[in-house]
Amino acid sequence: MPAFTVTPDILAIEGDREYGEYLGSECTTCHQASGDANGIPSIIGWDTEDFVIAMHAYKQKHRENPVMQMITGRLANDEIAALAAYFKSLGN
C-alpha cells in the first residue's frame, strides 16, 4: 500500500491547543491520558504532522479501524489540527 500523505495546506493549519483539549475528552475514553499503551496506542507527545497524517489516513479509510474511521469522519481539518496541538503538548 502506498504511503498516505496530506496536502501542505492541511499540514499548515495552526491547531488551537485549548480547543483540542476540549475535543480530546472523546479520545481519552480509549487512549490513556497518562500515555500508557495498554492495547491501544498512546497519542501523547506525537509530532503534530504525524498525528494529522494518521488522523486523515483514518478519515480517508487508508488505515483500517472502524472506530477511528467513524470518529475522524466527523472531524473537520481544524479540529484534527487542534487535537494534534493538544496531544503534542501533553508530551512536553
PyMOL Python script that loads the backbone (N, CA, C, O; Angstrom):
from pymol import cmd

cmd.read_pdbstr("""\
ATOM      1  N   MET A   1       0.844  -1.175   0.000  1.00  0.00           N
ATOM      2  CA  MET A   1       0.000   0.000   0.000  1.00  0.00           C
ATOM      3  C   MET A   1       0.894   1.245   0.000  1.00  0.00           C
ATOM      4  O   MET A   1       1.826   1.332   0.799  1.00  0.00           O
ATOM      5  N   PRO A   2       0.619   2.214  -0.893  1.00  0.00           N
ATOM      6  CA  PRO A   2       1.456   3.416  -0.935  1.00  0.00           C
ATOM      7  C   PRO A   2       1.314   4.250   0.339  1.00  0.00           C
ATOM      8  O   PRO A   2       0.305   4.181   1.041  1.00  0.00           O
ATOM      9  N   ALA A   3       2.337   5.025   0.610  1.00  0.00           N
ATOM     10  CA  ALA A   3       2.313   5.890   1.801  1.00  0.00           C
ATOM     11  C   ALA A   3       1.183   6.905   1.665  1.00  0.00           C
ATOM     12  O   ALA A   3       0.864   7.358   0.566  1.00  0.00           O
ATOM     13  N   PHE A   4       0.589   7.249   2.794  1.00  0.00           N
ATOM     14  CA  PHE A   4      -0.503   8.226   2.808  1.00  0.00           C
ATOM     15  C   PHE A   4       0.069   9.599   3.114  1.00  0.00           C
ATOM     16  O   PHE A   4       0.899   9.742   4.012  1.00  0.00           O
ATOM     17  N   THR A   5      -0.363  10.593   2.384  1.00  0.00           N
ATOM     18  CA  THR A   5       0.074  11.964   2.627  1.00  0.00           C
ATOM     19  C   THR A   5      -1.140  12.889   2.609  1.00  0.00           C
ATOM     20  O   THR A   5      -2.206  12.523   2.113  1.00  0.00           O
ATOM     21  N   VAL A   6      -0.966  14.068   3.146  1.00  0.00           N
ATOM     22  CA  VAL A   6      -1.991  15.107   3.069  1.00  0.00           C
ATOM     23  C   VAL A   6      -1.363  16.328   2.407  1.00  0.00           C
ATOM     24  O   VAL A   6      -0.140  16.444   2.318  1.00  0.00           O
ATOM     25  N   THR A   7      -2.206  17.221   1.951  1.00  0.00           N
ATOM     26  CA  THR A   7      -1.708  18.398   1.246  1.00  0.00           C
ATOM     27  C   THR A   7      -1.053  19.382   2.213  1.00  0.00           C
ATOM     28  O   THR A   7      -1.396  19.416   3.395  1.00  0.00           O
ATOM     29  N   PRO A   8      -0.118  20.177   1.714  1.00  0.00           N
ATOM     30  CA  PRO A   8       0.569  21.147   2.572  1.00  0.00           C
ATOM     31  C   PRO A   8      -0.376  22.126   3.270  1.00  0.00           C
ATOM     32  O   PRO A   8      -0.093  22.560   4.387  1.00  0.00           O
ATOM     33  N   ASP A   9      -1.498  22.480   2.629  1.00  0.00           N
ATOM     34  CA  ASP A   9      -2.426  23.418   3.272  1.00  0.00           C
ATOM     35  C   ASP A   9      -3.064  22.818   4.521  1.00  0.00           C
ATOM     36  O   ASP A   9      -3.346  23.540   5.477  1.00  0.00           O
ATOM     37  N   ILE A  10      -3.293  21.513   4.521  1.00  0.00           N
ATOM     38  CA  ILE A  10      -3.829  20.848   5.721  1.00  0.00           C
ATOM     39  C   ILE A  10      -2.764  20.826   6.816  1.00  0.00           C
ATOM     40  O   ILE A  10      -3.066  21.075   7.983  1.00  0.00           O
ATOM     41  N   LEU A  11      -1.524  20.528   6.442  1.00  0.00           N
ATOM     42  CA  LEU A  11      -0.447  20.492   7.426  1.00  0.00           C
ATOM     43  C   LEU A  11      -0.130  21.881   7.980  1.00  0.00           C
ATOM     44  O   LEU A  11       0.426  21.999   9.071  1.00  0.00           O
ATOM     45  N   ALA A  12      -0.476  22.918   7.246  1.00  0.00           N
ATOM     46  CA  ALA A  12      -0.179  24.295   7.672  1.00  0.00           C
ATOM     47  C   ALA A  12      -1.201  24.848   8.667  1.00  0.00           C
ATOM     48  O   ALA A  12      -0.991  25.922   9.231  1.00  0.00           O
ATOM     49  N   ILE A  13      -2.302  24.131   8.888  1.00  0.00           N
ATOM     50  CA  ILE A  13      -3.327  24.631   9.808  1.00  0.00           C
ATOM     51  C   ILE A  13      -2.759  24.662  11.227  1.00  0.00           C
ATOM     52  O   ILE A  13      -2.257  23.656  11.728  1.00  0.00           O
ATOM     53  N   GLU A  14      -2.844  25.816  11.859  1.00  0.00           N
ATOM     54  CA  GLU A  14      -2.367  26.002  13.236  1.00  0.00           C
ATOM     55  C   GLU A  14      -3.460  25.522  14.186  1.00  0.00           C
ATOM     56  O   GLU A  14      -4.552  26.090  14.221  1.00  0.00           O
ATOM     57  N   GLY A  15      -3.169  24.491  14.943  1.00  0.00           N
ATOM     58  CA  GLY A  15      -4.153  23.935  15.859  1.00  0.00           C
ATOM     59  C   GLY A  15      -4.290  24.742  17.140  1.00  0.00           C
ATOM     60  O   GLY A  15      -3.296  25.186  17.714  1.00  0.00           O
ATOM     61  N   ASP A  16      -5.520  24.927  17.582  1.00  0.00           N
ATOM     62  CA  ASP A  16      -5.828  25.620  18.837  1.00  0.00           C
ATOM     63  C   ASP A  16      -5.778  24.602  19.976  1.00  0.00           C
ATOM     64  O   ASP A  16      -6.679  23.775  20.115  1.00  0.00           O
ATOM     65  N   ARG A  17      -4.721  24.664  20.790  1.00  0.00           N
ATOM     66  CA  ARG A  17      -4.497  23.689  21.852  1.00  0.00           C
ATOM     67  C   ARG A  17      -5.682  23.604  22.812  1.00  0.00           C
ATOM     68  O   ARG A  17      -6.072  22.505  23.207  1.00  0.00           O
ATOM     69  N   GLU A  18      -6.251  24.726  23.188  1.00  0.00           N
ATOM     70  CA  GLU A  18      -7.375  24.716  24.135  1.00  0.00           C
ATOM     71  C   GLU A  18      -8.601  24.036  23.530  1.00  0.00           C
ATOM     72  O   GLU A  18      -9.303  23.291  24.213  1.00  0.00           O
ATOM     73  N   TYR A  19      -8.852  24.291  22.262  1.00  0.00           N
ATOM     74  CA  TYR A  19      -9.957  23.618  21.580  1.00  0.00           C
ATOM     75  C   TYR A  19      -9.671  22.116  21.502  1.00  0.00           C
ATOM     76  O   TYR A  19     -10.575  21.298  21.673  1.00  0.00           O
ATOM     77  N   GLY A  20      -8.415  21.761  21.243  1.00  0.00           N
ATOM     78  CA  GLY A  20      -8.017  20.352  21.216  1.00  0.00           C
ATOM     79  C   GLY A  20      -8.229  19.679  22.557  1.00  0.00           C
ATOM     80  O   GLY A  20      -8.621  18.513  22.614  1.00  0.00           O
ATOM     81  N   GLU A  21      -7.973  20.406  23.644  1.00  0.00           N
ATOM     82  CA  GLU A  21      -8.214  19.851  24.977  1.00  0.00           C
ATOM     83  C   GLU A  21      -9.700  19.544  25.156  1.00  0.00           C
ATOM     84  O   GLU A  21     -10.065  18.497  25.690  1.00  0.00           O
ATOM     85  N   TYR A  22     -10.547  20.458  24.710  1.00  0.00           N
ATOM     86  CA  TYR A  22     -11.994  20.254  24.776  1.00  0.00           C
ATOM     87  C   TYR A  22     -12.407  19.029  23.966  1.00  0.00           C
ATOM     88  O   TYR A  22     -13.169  18.191  24.448  1.00  0.00           O
ATOM     89  N   LEU A  23     -11.908  18.925  22.739  1.00  0.00           N
ATOM     90  CA  LEU A  23     -12.262  17.804  21.868  1.00  0.00           C
ATOM     91  C   LEU A  23     -11.645  16.483  22.339  1.00  0.00           C
ATOM     92  O   LEU A  23     -12.195  15.412  22.085  1.00  0.00           O
ATOM     93  N   GLY A  24     -10.510  16.564  23.020  1.00  0.00           N
ATOM     94  CA  GLY A  24      -9.738  15.385  23.388  1.00  0.00           C
ATOM     95  C   GLY A  24     -10.400  14.458  24.386  1.00  0.00           C
ATOM     96  O   GLY A  24      -9.961  13.319  24.543  1.00  0.00           O
ATOM     97  N   SER A  25     -11.436  14.907  25.061  1.00  0.00           N
ATOM     98  CA  SER A  25     -12.085  14.036  26.042  1.00  0.00           C
ATOM     99  C   SER A  25     -12.658  12.789  25.377  1.00  0.00           C
ATOM    100  O   SER A  25     -12.696  11.724  25.994  1.00  0.00           O
ATOM    101  N   GLU A  26     -13.096  12.903  24.150  1.00  0.00           N
ATOM    102  CA  GLU A  26     -13.591  11.718  23.435  1.00  0.00           C
ATOM    103  C   GLU A  26     -12.440  10.750  23.161  1.00  0.00           C
ATOM    104  O   GLU A  26     -12.614   9.535  23.254  1.00  0.00           O
ATOM    105  N   CYS A  27     -11.277  11.281  22.827  1.00  0.00           N
ATOM    106  CA  CYS A  27     -10.108  10.446  22.527  1.00  0.00           C
ATOM    107  C   CYS A  27      -9.672   9.651  23.759  1.00  0.00           C
ATOM    108  O   CYS A  27      -9.296   8.483  23.666  1.00  0.00           O
ATOM    109  N   THR A  28      -9.735  10.319  24.916  1.00  0.00           N
ATOM    110  CA  THR A  28      -9.229   9.678  26.133  1.00  0.00           C
ATOM    111  C   THR A  28     -10.232   8.708  26.752  1.00  0.00           C
ATOM    112  O   THR A  28      -9.998   8.192  27.845  1.00  0.00           O
ATOM    113  N   THR A  29     -11.337   8.457  26.072  1.00  0.00           N
ATOM    114  CA  THR A  29     -12.186   7.356  26.522  1.00  0.00           C
ATOM    115  C   THR A  29     -11.527   6.023  26.173  1.00  0.00           C
ATOM    116  O   THR A  29     -11.804   5.006  26.808  1.00  0.00           O
ATOM    117  N   CYS A  30     -10.657   6.029  25.167  1.00  0.00           N
ATOM    118  CA  CYS A  30      -9.915   4.822  24.790  1.00  0.00           C
ATOM    119  C   CYS A  30      -8.410   4.982  24.999  1.00  0.00           C
ATOM    120  O   CYS A  30      -7.774   4.132  25.621  1.00  0.00           O
ATOM    121  N   HIS A  31      -7.844   6.071  24.480  1.00  0.00           N
ATOM    122  CA  HIS A  31      -6.407   6.328  24.603  1.00  0.00           C
ATOM    123  C   HIS A  31      -6.130   6.861  26.013  1.00  0.00           C
ATOM    124  O   HIS A  31      -6.862   7.715  26.513  1.00  0.00           O
ATOM    125  N   GLN A  32      -5.090   6.361  26.637  1.00  0.00           N
ATOM    126  CA  GLN A  32      -4.750   6.739  28.003  1.00  0.00           C
ATOM    127  C   GLN A  32      -4.147   8.143  28.057  1.00  0.00           C
ATOM    128  O   GLN A  32      -3.166   8.431  27.370  1.00  0.00           O
ATOM    129  N   ALA A  33      -4.735   9.009  28.871  1.00  0.00           N
ATOM    130  CA  ALA A  33      -4.200  10.370  29.046  1.00  0.00           C
ATOM    131  C   ALA A  33      -2.813  10.336  29.682  1.00  0.00           C
ATOM    132  O   ALA A  33      -2.042  11.285  29.547  1.00  0.00           O
ATOM    133  N   SER A  34      -2.499   9.246  30.371  1.00  0.00           N
ATOM    134  CA  SER A  34      -1.186   9.099  31.001  1.00  0.00           C
ATOM    135  C   SER A  34      -0.096   8.769  29.987  1.00  0.00           C
ATOM    136  O   SER A  34       1.094   8.882  30.283  1.00  0.00           O
ATOM    137  N   GLY A  35      -0.511   8.362  28.791  1.00  0.00           N
ATOM    138  CA  GLY A  35       0.462   7.957  27.780  1.00  0.00           C
ATOM    139  C   GLY A  35       0.714   6.466  27.764  1.00  0.00           C
ATOM    140  O   GLY A  35       1.441   5.969  26.903  1.00  0.00           O
ATOM    141  N   ASP A  36       0.119   5.737  28.711  1.00  0.00           N
ATOM    142  CA  ASP A  36       0.268   4.277  28.713  1.00  0.00           C
ATOM    143  C   ASP A  36      -0.382   3.702  27.462  1.00  0.00           C
ATOM    144  O   ASP A  36      -1.340   4.263  26.931  1.00  0.00           O
ATOM    145  N   ALA A  37       0.141   2.597  27.008  1.00  0.00           N
ATOM    146  CA  ALA A  37      -0.388   1.944  25.807  1.00  0.00           C
ATOM    147  C   ALA A  37      -0.770   0.509  26.150  1.00  0.00           C
ATOM    148  O   ALA A  37      -0.061  -0.432  25.794  1.00  0.00           O
ATOM    149  N   ASN A  38      -1.870   0.351  26.828  1.00  0.00           N
ATOM    150  CA  ASN A  38      -2.349  -0.969  27.222  1.00  0.00           C
ATOM    151  C   ASN A  38      -3.307  -1.509  26.161  1.00  0.00           C
ATOM    152  O   ASN A  38      -4.516  -1.577  26.381  1.00  0.00           O
ATOM    153  N   GLY A  39      -2.756  -1.890  25.011  1.00  0.00           N
ATOM    154  CA  GLY A  39      -3.561  -2.430  23.934  1.00  0.00           C
ATOM    155  C   GLY A  39      -4.044  -1.383  22.945  1.00  0.00           C
ATOM    156  O   GLY A  39      -4.425  -1.724  21.826  1.00  0.00           O
ATOM    157  N   ILE A  40      -4.035  -0.115  23.337  1.00  0.00           N
ATOM    158  CA  ILE A  40      -4.426   0.981  22.447  1.00  0.00           C
ATOM    159  C   ILE A  40      -3.233   1.933  22.394  1.00  0.00           C
ATOM    160  O   ILE A  40      -2.739   2.352  23.441  1.00  0.00           O
ATOM    161  N   PRO A  41      -2.769   2.279  21.210  1.00  0.00           N
ATOM    162  CA  PRO A  41      -1.557   3.105  21.109  1.00  0.00           C
ATOM    163  C   PRO A  41      -1.673   4.446  21.835  1.00  0.00           C
ATOM    164  O   PRO A  41      -2.741   5.056  21.891  1.00  0.00           O
ATOM    165  N   SER A  42      -0.570   4.873  22.374  1.00  0.00           N
ATOM    166  CA  SER A  42      -0.506   6.191  23.004  1.00  0.00           C
ATOM    167  C   SER A  42      -0.522   7.256  21.913  1.00  0.00           C
ATOM    168  O   SER A  42       0.045   7.066  20.837  1.00  0.00           O
ATOM    169  N   ILE A  43      -1.179   8.381  22.203  1.00  0.00           N
ATOM    170  CA  ILE A  43      -1.182   9.517  21.277  1.00  0.00           C
ATOM    171  C   ILE A  43      -0.558  10.746  21.931  1.00  0.00           C
ATOM    172  O   ILE A  43      -0.609  11.841  21.372  1.00  0.00           O
ATOM    173  N   ILE A  44       0.022  10.570  23.092  1.00  0.00           N
ATOM    174  CA  ILE A  44       0.637  11.661  23.846  1.00  0.00           C
ATOM    175  C   ILE A  44       2.005  11.993  23.254  1.00  0.00           C
ATOM    176  O   ILE A  44       2.825  11.101  23.034  1.00  0.00           O
ATOM    177  N   GLY A  45       2.249  13.286  22.995  1.00  0.00           N
ATOM    178  CA  GLY A  45       3.560  13.737  22.560  1.00  0.00           C
ATOM    179  C   GLY A  45       3.891  13.513  21.096  1.00  0.00           C
ATOM    180  O   GLY A  45       5.026  13.754  20.683  1.00  0.00           O
ATOM    181  N   TRP A  46       2.929  13.057  20.297  1.00  0.00           N
ATOM    182  CA  TRP A  46       3.195  12.837  18.878  1.00  0.00           C
ATOM    183  C   TRP A  46       3.571  14.140  18.193  1.00  0.00           C
ATOM    184  O   TRP A  46       3.076  15.204  18.567  1.00  0.00           O
ATOM    185  N   ASP A  47       4.423  14.068  17.215  1.00  0.00           N
ATOM    186  CA  ASP A  47       4.702  15.187  16.332  1.00  0.00           C
ATOM    187  C   ASP A  47       3.390  15.568  15.652  1.00  0.00           C
ATOM    188  O   ASP A  47       2.645  14.689  15.218  1.00  0.00           O
ATOM    189  N   THR A  48       3.097  16.867  15.552  1.00  0.00           N
ATOM    190  CA  THR A  48       1.802  17.290  15.011  1.00  0.00           C
ATOM    191  C   THR A  48       1.584  16.807  13.574  1.00  0.00           C
ATOM    192  O   THR A  48       0.477  16.402  13.221  1.00  0.00           O
ATOM    193  N   GLU A  49       2.616  16.845  12.759  1.00  0.00           N
ATOM    194  CA  GLU A  49       2.456  16.393  11.374  1.00  0.00           C
ATOM    195  C   GLU A  49       2.101  14.908  11.319  1.00  0.00           C
ATOM    196  O   GLU A  49       1.216  14.511  10.562  1.00  0.00           O
ATOM    197  N   ASP A  50       2.783  14.088  12.115  1.00  0.00           N
ATOM    198  CA  ASP A  50       2.483  12.655  12.146  1.00  0.00           C
ATOM    199  C   ASP A  50       1.051  12.404  12.620  1.00  0.00           C
ATOM    200  O   ASP A  50       0.354  11.548  12.076  1.00  0.00           O
ATOM    201  N   PHE A  51       0.619  13.148  13.629  1.00  0.00           N
ATOM    202  CA  PHE A  51      -0.732  12.998  14.170  1.00  0.00           C
ATOM    203  C   PHE A  51      -1.765  13.354  13.100  1.00  0.00           C
ATOM    204  O   PHE A  51      -2.716  12.605  12.874  1.00  0.00           O
ATOM    205  N   VAL A  52      -1.572  14.499  12.444  1.00  0.00           N
ATOM    206  CA  VAL A  52      -2.518  14.949  11.411  1.00  0.00           C
ATOM    207  C   VAL A  52      -2.592  13.933  10.275  1.00  0.00           C
ATOM    208  O   VAL A  52      -3.682  13.599   9.812  1.00  0.00           O
ATOM    209  N   ILE A  53      -1.458  13.449   9.832  1.00  0.00           N
ATOM    210  CA  ILE A  53      -1.431  12.464   8.742  1.00  0.00           C
ATOM    211  C   ILE A  53      -2.157  11.188   9.161  1.00  0.00           C
ATOM    212  O   ILE A  53      -2.947  10.646   8.388  1.00  0.00           O
ATOM    213  N   ALA A  54      -1.902  10.709  10.361  1.00  0.00           N
ATOM    214  CA  ALA A  54      -2.567   9.489  10.836  1.00  0.00           C
ATOM    215  C   ALA A  54      -4.082   9.675  10.906  1.00  0.00           C
ATOM    216  O   ALA A  54      -4.839   8.800  10.485  1.00  0.00           O
ATOM    217  N   MET A  55      -4.519  10.808  11.434  1.00  0.00           N
ATOM    218  CA  MET A  55      -5.957  11.055  11.555  1.00  0.00           C
ATOM    219  C   MET A  55      -6.619  11.134  10.177  1.00  0.00           C
ATOM    220  O   MET A  55      -7.709  10.597   9.978  1.00  0.00           O
ATOM    221  N   HIS A  56      -5.966  11.795   9.236  1.00  0.00           N
ATOM    222  CA  HIS A  56      -6.539  11.883   7.893  1.00  0.00           C
ATOM    223  C   HIS A  56      -6.498  10.526   7.189  1.00  0.00           C
ATOM    224  O   HIS A  56      -7.366  10.238   6.364  1.00  0.00           O
ATOM    225  N   ALA A  57      -5.523   9.701   7.493  1.00  0.00           N
ATOM    226  CA  ALA A  57      -5.478   8.356   6.916  1.00  0.00           C
ATOM    227  C   ALA A  57      -6.678   7.538   7.385  1.00  0.00           C
ATOM    228  O   ALA A  57      -7.254   6.780   6.605  1.00  0.00           O
ATOM    229  N   TYR A  58      -7.057   7.687   8.649  1.00  0.00           N
ATOM    230  CA  TYR A  58      -8.286   7.026   9.122  1.00  0.00           C
ATOM    231  C   TYR A  58      -9.508   7.639   8.444  1.00  0.00           C
ATOM    232  O   TYR A  58     -10.395   6.915   7.993  1.00  0.00           O
ATOM    233  N   LYS A  59      -9.557   8.945   8.370  1.00  0.00           N
ATOM    234  CA  LYS A  59     -10.694   9.645   7.786  1.00  0.00           C
ATOM    235  C   LYS A  59     -10.917   9.224   6.327  1.00  0.00           C
ATOM    236  O   LYS A  59     -12.058   9.085   5.887  1.00  0.00           O
ATOM    237  N   GLN A  60      -9.834   9.024   5.588  1.00  0.00           N
ATOM    238  CA  GLN A  60      -9.926   8.616   4.184  1.00  0.00           C
ATOM    239  C   GLN A  60      -9.953   7.095   4.010  1.00  0.00           C
ATOM    240  O   GLN A  60      -9.884   6.581   2.894  1.00  0.00           O
ATOM    241  N   LYS A  61     -10.056   6.384   5.150  1.00  0.00           N
ATOM    242  CA  LYS A  61     -10.123   4.916   5.178  1.00  0.00           C
ATOM    243  C   LYS A  61      -8.878   4.240   4.586  1.00  0.00           C
ATOM    244  O   LYS A  61      -8.947   3.131   4.055  1.00  0.00           O
ATOM    245  N   HIS A  62      -7.744   4.937   4.692  1.00  0.00           N
ATOM    246  CA  HIS A  62      -6.472   4.355   4.286  1.00  0.00           C
ATOM    247  C   HIS A  62      -5.939   3.457   5.410  1.00  0.00           C
ATOM    248  O   HIS A  62      -5.250   2.469   5.157  1.00  0.00           O
ATOM    249  N   ARG A  63      -6.270   3.817   6.649  1.00  0.00           N
ATOM    250  CA  ARG A  63      -5.958   2.984   7.815  1.00  0.00           C
ATOM    251  C   ARG A  63      -7.239   2.300   8.254  1.00  0.00           C
ATOM    252  O   ARG A  63      -8.310   2.908   8.258  1.00  0.00           O
ATOM    253  N   GLU A  64      -7.122   1.032   8.625  1.00  0.00           N
ATOM    254  CA  GLU A  64      -8.302   0.262   8.995  1.00  0.00           C
ATOM    255  C   GLU A  64      -8.504   0.238  10.507  1.00  0.00           C
ATOM    256  O   GLU A  64      -7.666  -0.272  11.251  1.00  0.00           O
ATOM    257  N   ASN A  65      -9.598   0.781  10.934  1.00  0.00           N
ATOM    258  CA  ASN A  65     -10.094   0.685  12.302  1.00  0.00           C
ATOM    259  C   ASN A  65     -11.459   1.369  12.269  1.00  0.00           C
ATOM    260  O   ASN A  65     -11.532   2.595  12.184  1.00  0.00           O
ATOM    261  N   PRO A  66     -12.542   0.589  12.337  1.00  0.00           N
ATOM    262  CA  PRO A  66     -13.876   1.172  12.185  1.00  0.00           C
ATOM    263  C   PRO A  66     -14.190   2.284  13.182  1.00  0.00           C
ATOM    264  O   PRO A  66     -14.867   3.251  12.831  1.00  0.00           O
ATOM    265  N   VAL A  67     -13.713   2.162  14.409  1.00  0.00           N
ATOM    266  CA  VAL A  67     -13.988   3.197  15.413  1.00  0.00           C
ATOM    267  C   VAL A  67     -13.265   4.485  15.042  1.00  0.00           C
ATOM    268  O   VAL A  67     -13.865   5.560  15.054  1.00  0.00           O
ATOM    269  N   MET A  68     -11.987   4.383  14.714  1.00  0.00           N
ATOM    270  CA  MET A  68     -11.229   5.573  14.340  1.00  0.00           C
ATOM    271  C   MET A  68     -11.756   6.181  13.038  1.00  0.00           C
ATOM    272  O   MET A  68     -11.772   7.404  12.897  1.00  0.00           O
ATOM    273  N   GLN A  69     -12.181   5.362  12.100  1.00  0.00           N
ATOM    274  CA  GLN A  69     -12.759   5.881  10.864  1.00  0.00           C
ATOM    275  C   GLN A  69     -14.033   6.662  11.147  1.00  0.00           C
ATOM    276  O   GLN A  69     -14.264   7.712  10.547  1.00  0.00           O
ATOM    277  N   MET A  70     -14.862   6.156  12.058  1.00  0.00           N
ATOM    278  CA  MET A  70     -16.103   6.840  12.409  1.00  0.00           C
ATOM    279  C   MET A  70     -15.811   8.180  13.092  1.00  0.00           C
ATOM    280  O   MET A  70     -16.411   9.200  12.752  1.00  0.00           O
ATOM    281  N   ILE A  71     -14.894   8.169  14.047  1.00  0.00           N
ATOM    282  CA  ILE A  71     -14.583   9.390  14.798  1.00  0.00           C
ATOM    283  C   ILE A  71     -13.942  10.433  13.888  1.00  0.00           C
ATOM    284  O   ILE A  71     -14.362  11.589  13.886  1.00  0.00           O
ATOM    285  N   THR A  72     -12.952  10.049  13.133  1.00  0.00           N
ATOM    286  CA  THR A  72     -12.282  11.027  12.266  1.00  0.00           C
ATOM    287  C   THR A  72     -13.186  11.507  11.142  1.00  0.00           C
ATOM    288  O   THR A  72     -13.019  12.622  10.648  1.00  0.00           O
ATOM    289  N   GLY A  73     -14.132  10.688  10.735  1.00  0.00           N
ATOM    290  CA  GLY A  73     -15.070  11.087   9.698  1.00  0.00           C
ATOM    291  C   GLY A  73     -15.922  12.273  10.103  1.00  0.00           C
ATOM    292  O   GLY A  73     -16.448  12.982   9.246  1.00  0.00           O
ATOM    293  N   ARG A  74     -16.064  12.497  11.408  1.00  0.00           N
ATOM    294  CA  ARG A  74     -16.856  13.623  11.918  1.00  0.00           C
ATOM    295  C   ARG A  74     -16.021  14.867  12.149  1.00  0.00           C
ATOM    296  O   ARG A  74     -16.576  15.934  12.412  1.00  0.00           O
ATOM    297  N   LEU A  75     -14.705  14.763  12.058  1.00  0.00           N
ATOM    298  CA  LEU A  75     -13.826  15.880  12.394  1.00  0.00           C
ATOM    299  C   LEU A  75     -13.465  16.724  11.183  1.00  0.00           C
ATOM    300  O   LEU A  75     -13.161  16.199  10.112  1.00  0.00           O
ATOM    301  N   ALA A  76     -13.502  18.037  11.367  1.00  0.00           N
ATOM    302  CA  ALA A  76     -13.040  18.974  10.343  1.00  0.00           C
ATOM    303  C   ALA A  76     -11.518  19.105  10.446  1.00  0.00           C
ATOM    304  O   ALA A  76     -10.919  18.699  11.442  1.00  0.00           O
ATOM    305  N   ASN A  77     -10.910  19.669   9.422  1.00  0.00           N
ATOM    306  CA  ASN A  77      -9.454  19.821   9.401  1.00  0.00           C
ATOM    307  C   ASN A  77      -8.932  20.618  10.589  1.00  0.00           C
ATOM    308  O   ASN A  77      -7.898  20.266  11.157  1.00  0.00           O
ATOM    309  N   ASP A  78      -9.631  21.693  10.979  1.00  0.00           N
ATOM    310  CA  ASP A  78      -9.171  22.493  12.115  1.00  0.00           C
ATOM    311  C   ASP A  78      -9.303  21.740  13.425  1.00  0.00           C
ATOM    312  O   ASP A  78      -8.530  21.977  14.353  1.00  0.00           O
ATOM    313  N   GLU A  79     -10.261  20.846  13.517  1.00  0.00           N
ATOM    314  CA  GLU A  79     -10.415  20.040  14.731  1.00  0.00           C
ATOM    315  C   GLU A  79      -9.288  19.019  14.846  1.00  0.00           C
ATOM    316  O   GLU A  79      -8.776  18.784  15.940  1.00  0.00           O
ATOM    317  N   ILE A  80      -8.905  18.420  13.743  1.00  0.00           N
ATOM    318  CA  ILE A  80      -7.773  17.482  13.748  1.00  0.00           C
ATOM    319  C   ILE A  80      -6.494  18.221  14.136  1.00  0.00           C
ATOM    320  O   ILE A  80      -5.696  17.704  14.918  1.00  0.00           O
ATOM    321  N   ALA A  81      -6.294  19.418  13.601  1.00  0.00           N
ATOM    322  CA  ALA A  81      -5.110  20.219  13.948  1.00  0.00           C
ATOM    323  C   ALA A  81      -5.120  20.578  15.433  1.00  0.00           C
ATOM    324  O   ALA A  81      -4.072  20.567  16.079  1.00  0.00           O
ATOM    325  N   ALA A  82      -6.286  20.894  15.975  1.00  0.00           N
ATOM    326  CA  ALA A  82      -6.398  21.233  17.394  1.00  0.00           C
ATOM    327  C   ALA A  82      -6.054  20.031  18.267  1.00  0.00           C
ATOM    328  O   ALA A  82      -5.349  20.172  19.266  1.00  0.00           O
ATOM    329  N   LEU A  83      -6.540  18.865  17.903  1.00  0.00           N
ATOM    330  CA  LEU A  83      -6.209  17.648  18.659  1.00  0.00           C
ATOM    331  C   LEU A  83      -4.712  17.364  18.594  1.00  0.00           C
ATOM    332  O   LEU A  83      -4.108  16.979  19.595  1.00  0.00           O
ATOM    333  N   ALA A  84      -4.113  17.554  17.419  1.00  0.00           N
ATOM    334  CA  ALA A  84      -2.671  17.338  17.263  1.00  0.00           C
ATOM    335  C   ALA A  84      -1.891  18.266  18.181  1.00  0.00           C
ATOM    336  O   ALA A  84      -0.933  17.843  18.828  1.00  0.00           O
ATOM    337  N   ALA A  85      -2.298  19.533  18.240  1.00  0.00           N
ATOM    338  CA  ALA A  85      -1.605  20.511  19.099  1.00  0.00           C
ATOM    339  C   ALA A  85      -1.755  20.133  20.573  1.00  0.00           C
ATOM    340  O   ALA A  85      -0.793  20.207  21.338  1.00  0.00           O
ATOM    341  N   TYR A  86      -2.942  19.734  20.958  1.00  0.00           N
ATOM    342  CA  TYR A  86      -3.183  19.377  22.363  1.00  0.00           C
ATOM    343  C   TYR A  86      -2.376  18.147  22.782  1.00  0.00           C
ATOM    344  O   TYR A  86      -1.664  18.188  23.785  1.00  0.00           O
ATOM    345  N   PHE A  87      -2.482  17.069  22.031  1.00  0.00           N
ATOM    346  CA  PHE A  87      -1.804  15.841  22.449  1.00  0.00           C
ATOM    347  C   PHE A  87      -0.288  15.966  22.355  1.00  0.00           C
ATOM    348  O   PHE A  87       0.426  15.313  23.116  1.00  0.00           O
ATOM    349  N   LYS A  88       0.219  16.786  21.443  1.00  0.00           N
ATOM    350  CA  LYS A  88       1.665  17.042  21.416  1.00  0.00           C
ATOM    351  C   LYS A  88       2.086  17.756  22.700  1.00  0.00           C
ATOM    352  O   LYS A  88       3.127  17.438  23.275  1.00  0.00           O
ATOM    353  N   SER A  89       1.283  18.716  23.148  1.00  0.00           N
ATOM    354  CA  SER A  89       1.641  19.497  24.334  1.00  0.00           C
ATOM    355  C   SER A  89       1.702  18.638  25.594  1.00  0.00           C
ATOM    356  O   SER A  89       2.411  18.983  26.540  1.00  0.00           O
ATOM    357  N   LEU A  90       0.975  17.534  25.620  1.00  0.00           N
ATOM    358  CA  LEU A  90       0.984  16.673  26.796  1.00  0.00           C
ATOM    359  C   LEU A  90       2.298  15.912  26.931  1.00  0.00           C
ATOM    360  O   LEU A  90       2.632  15.430  28.013  1.00  0.00           O
ATOM    361  N   GLY A  91       3.035  15.806  25.842  1.00  0.00           N
ATOM    362  CA  GLY A  91       4.319  15.114  25.884  1.00  0.00           C
ATOM    363  C   GLY A  91       5.476  16.003  26.284  1.00  0.00           C
ATOM    364  O   GLY A  91       6.589  15.521  26.493  1.00  0.00           O
ATOM    365  N   ASN A  92       5.225  17.286  26.392  1.00  0.00           N
ATOM    366  CA  ASN A  92       6.293  18.231  26.727  1.00  0.00           C
ATOM    367  C   ASN A  92       6.359  18.494  28.215  1.00  0.00           C
ATOM    368  O   ASN A  92       7.203  19.267  28.668  1.00  0.00           O
TER     369      ASN A  92
END
""", "prot")
cmd.dss("prot")
cmd.show_as("cartoon", "prot")
cmd.util.cbc("prot")
cmd.orient("prot")
